[in-house]
Amino acid sequence: MEGSIKGAYVPRNLRASPLYQLVEDHYEAFEGCYDERYQGKYGFWRPVVKDVFLRYLDCGCLHGGFARIRCEDCGDEYLLPYSCKCRCFCPSCSQRRALELGESLTEEIIDAQVPIRTSTFTIPKMLRIYFMFDHKLYPRLCQCAFETVKELFQAALGREDVVPGMVIGIHTWGSFVNTHPHLHGMLCQGCYDKEGNFHPLPDAFDEKKSEKLFMHKVFKMLLVEDKINESVIENLMSWHNSGFNVHFSDVLYPDDRENREKAARYLVRAPISLSKMSYKRDEGKVVYGNQGGEKRVFEALDFLALVSSHIPDRFENRILYYGYWSKKSRGLRKKREEELSAKELTVAEPSLSSRICRRRWAALIRKIWETDPLICRACGGSMKIISFIDDFPVY
């Protein structure tokens, strides 16, 4: 009967995915040989890597806890296991995180009436190694990107008392999961003043200055951090192409909600796409392709080492908010609204984050797969969660 009702949800089979099989087959060997084979290339072994790999192996497994879901009409039921919630590793959990961020940004943080655009900030290969070994440099790189946008926009508007809103996602990987630190941003096409009034940018402004401005800010930051010296800067400046790049997309207007939300989701996409990956179990090799159709073959342990290098440290933020969209600015605006509501003796509306930011898993599944996990697979009736099982053993 399973899957016989159109639109009913069929739980995923995580164990059939190539990534799961790869980790299941080779994780112990990978951890055992890491110091000897990969420490020189990717740095010391980080305990968070072991935690993420083991949690991923429990993702979607019933022994990690589950919810019981039963049909109110026919009594049919199924068990829904908990997910691992690993960042920058599990494709399924990353997809959920992306959907949550997309809805949070477009419905709570970004003004629906304000035009926005996306941006990409890239650094040269010579500098990427510093970021791979020192993750504390990433927030500083994000600050360089925001300061570049702020100064560019303020110059275009001819005033320094305004700031743009910007959110930046840190990506550490390239199309073949290779080391490629770069930033993806969403920003408003204009700036806000202290009263919260929006000032759109003129139709034409000099975007070419952004690349040079960003380059000088990164050089200054790395000098302060004692990562490079003046000779490195002189070397890079002498190149015909410095390796720095800043790209702004076309403007996304308020009526283009779908693409605005897609742009927000892209900020937290997973390094690995299962649709581009195949695992040759008998040979111990991984084949991974890019969007252009090119494919590369990796040894199983080499691919695990490459993927593990993109796992963020504990408490390391990979999404950062700046300017009018910063957490501090949003908190001050919320406080002012609450004070105004108190003076007027009115009840403030609950924040959108309490209603939207953490969507129920059922709504997210409907959005991704266009199937409803609360439709009975046997009779098409309505199902509901009747309990959560966390403690073992259960008899």
Buried (B, 14 or more C-beta within 10 A) or exposed (E): EEEEBEEBBEEBEBEEBBBBBBBEBBBEEBBEEBEEBBEEEBEEBBEBBBBBBEBBBBBBBEEBBBBBBBBEEBEBEBEBBBBBEBBBBBBBBBBBBBBBBBBBBBBBBBBEEBBBBBBBBBBBEBBBEBBBEEBEBBBBBBBBBBBBBBBBBBBBBEEEEBBBBBBBBBBBBBBBBBBBBBBBBBBBBBBBBEEEEBBEBEEEBEEEBBBEBBBBBBBEBBBEEEBBEEEBBEEBEEEEEBBBBBEBBEBBBEEBEEBBBBBBBBBBBBBBBEEBBBBEEEEBBBBBBBEEEEEBEBEBBBBBBBBBBBBBEEEBEBBBBBBBBBEEBBEEEEEEEEEEEEEEEEEEEEEEBEEBBEBEBBBBBBBEEEBBBBBBBBBBBEBEBEEEBEEEEEE
